[in-house]
């Protein structure tokens, strides 16, 4: 027997996220930050096991197809591309064009634009920069920040190119590295780069121990996505950026 039903347009804020195939961290951290009134849809993009400028650039050929795997009837408020270093290689504007070619969204962002916006929100222009990656990857990211008025006078790296290893670096190791970098007062805040690093549970402790804001790729991307969609994240345990916005 056929049963009657009604339909309506879903009116909750819709967020999209394109995650690297190799990323084991971002979805869990996003689910802990995104407000309950929002719906989050996730797609994945092919990515290499080794992180180099060349493998990051290769993702450009797959981003549109990954965006097309998001629900086709949906009209998104904002879609994010979840790769900090990949954005610095492919380019902010190009990422936006590729995502929009595959789905319908009012806004597109990624961790680089999100970080720039977060620094503006906090009045920060000098960052300590902590990266998991080899110098050729990190140097491009620092150059993009410099082009946007953000200096990185302090820099430290775990110097790996193996993505699976990045996801297994302990939060305790990241915490101690971040605090060590911030021993130097030259930076106004610290940025921990890479969506695959487990940072969410140590942001507050970094801030407590250094007295300065701590930012991470997943934290700034979630914050910016929600802001672009007209929402605010209020999570006191995840740092000054999320607890102070209004």
Secondary structure, DSSP 8 states (H G I E B T S, - for coil): -----------S-EEEEEEETT-SSHHHHHHHHS-TTSEEEEEEE---SB--HHHHHHGGGTHHHHHHTS-TT--EEEEEEE-HHHHHHH-HHHHHHHHHTTS-EEEEEEHHHHHHHHHHHHT--EEEEEEEE-HHHHHHHHHHHHHTT-EEEEEEEEEE-BHHHHTTS-HHHHHHHHHHHTTSTT-SEEEE--TTS--GGGHHHHHHHHSSEEEEHHHHHHHHHHHHTT-----GGG-HHHHH--
